[in-house]
Each structure stands twice: as structure tokens, then as C-alpha cells.
Amino acid sequence: MSAQYQGAGGMGPRAARAAARRAAAAKKRRRLASLAALLVLGLTSLLLWLFLARDGGDQPPPPPEVIARLTIPEGFTVRQVARRVEELGICSAEDFMAAATAGDYQLPILPVEQAGNLEGLLFPKTYDITENMQPRDLVRRLLDQFALEAASINLERSRELGITPYQAVIVASLIEREVVVEEERPLVAAVIYNRLRAGMRLQIDATVQYALPQWKERLTYEDLKVDSPYNTYLHAGLPPTPICNPGRPSLEAALAPAQVDYLYYVATGEGGRHFFTADYQEFLRAKNRVSP
């Protein structure tokens, strides 16, 4: 039998080499096909990334960059807020005041005659200031925060006390400027409402301070005669607008005065505390003890 011949179950050397070549070629084709598939997948991913990077796709744009953090303390006036904004380099105080007095904000709480006066409605809090934020944007942000706070404490409850929500903000501003010790807020609120009901002038020093050109460490008797609708030594009732921007605790106190009959209070000189009484003679004695 020839050496090249094999039986039915065998394969000659030449056939074996041909089969090996075919197997190697098939393996190479499979490898190339895999590489081609990977290349197509990579190109597709790259094109998709480039498309999304250019057009944004369905992804939301990145948030604007925060350039400053504005903290408005409780009791700041609009002008003090304007100065703080300028100090932080957000905008000039003049531009902020122009935006705050524009008079075209839609605010249900604000009486028509006070449309250009937002005192009391720029809510004191810490705010992130983003790039390209304009003065009007900032004013609107502060007003929106006030609206949220007012809704959460339901300023409409003020009507149960016989005043409007705007008048409740006025009362809150008086509390804010008069009180240092937290637990005295409802007591000062009670004095305000008791005096209003009794037809007494409020005679609150903070309203005179607001009427003066600049804040004074100590008021004189001449200061108490300043001709201003804000001077509650001369004019009965509440001042025409808030005298500052009150925080939430003062707003809450304005809606929930203490159930007491106090009509007077005087600073004791002890950590910002006051002495409260319903008796005028007792008030005078306490006042003489503090300022003999």
C-alpha cells in the first residue's frame, strides 16, 4: 500500500495540511470580525458622546456656578441689604435699590400705595448667588422666599387678631428691632396689640430710629419729636410700613402674642432683657431704676 494512502478513518499528510490552513484562515477571519465589531462599537460610542457634548441630548444643563453667598441677618433694612450686596461684589447698592423700588412686582400682600417699598418682604436668610444673576433676579429670589415662609406659617391668621397680613409683618418688624431675648418676642407682641386696642400710642424707640437719617446709640428727647409718619411717639397706630425685614420667629410671635395684660416695658440693661408691667407707676419706678 502506498505511504500516501490511508484507510477510511485516516487522512493523508497533504489533506491534513490543507485542513490546518483552512482552520487557521477561519480563525483569522473570526478574529478580524471581532476586531471590526469592536471598532464599530467604539466609533459609535465616540460619535454618540460627541453628539451629546455638542447638543446636550436629553441631559439637563449643568447648574450655574455659585459666585457668592449672601447672608441677610434678621432685622436688616432694605438699604442694609443693598450695602451688603455691594460689599460682596454682587452688584452696586444703587442697582439693588433701583430693583427693590421698581414697584412692578406682583405681591398680593403689598398694599397698592406701598408698591415701591419692599421693606419687610426681603426674607432674611443665606442665599447662593449664581453667575449672571441680575439685581431683579436677586430681589425676586428674596421675595419668593418670603412667600414660602408666609405660606408655611399662614399669615392669613392675622385676620383673627383684627389686622391684615401686611400689618402683621409691620408688627413683626417692630418685634424684631425691639427684642434681643428670644422668649420676649410674644411679650412685646402682646404689648403692641394691647396698646393698639387701648388706643394708646405705641411709643416704640425703634420706629424713631427708622425715621432718623442714621442710627443713634441713644435717642434724645428732641429725637422723639422728629416729624415722620414712622414716629410712634407722635402718631397713633402702626407705622405705614415695616421698619426692617423680620425673621420667622418674629413673624410667628406677631401671630401668637402672649396672653398677658402688659402695656409697658423698659430695658433693664441685663443682657437685653426688659421689665414688663400693666401698671404705669410701676413702669416709671422701673425706668427710674435703670436711668435715675
KAZIQUI-V775654 format. One record per helix or strand. SS is the DSSP state (alpha for helix, beta for strand). FROM is the first residue (numbers start at 1). LEN is the number of residues. If there is no record, write none. Layout:
ss=SS from=FROM len=LEN
ss=SS from=FROM len=LEN
This chain:
ss=alpha from=13 len=43
ss=beta from=66 len=6
ss=alpha from=78 len=10
ss=alpha from=93 len=8
ss=alpha from=112 len=3
ss=beta from=126 len=5
ss=alpha from=135 len=19
ss=alpha from=155 len=7
ss=alpha from=165 len=14
ss=alpha from=182 len=17
ss=alpha from=205 len=7
ss=alpha from=223 len=3
ss=alpha from=248 len=8
ss=beta from=264 len=4
ss=beta from=274 len=4
ss=alpha from=280 len=11
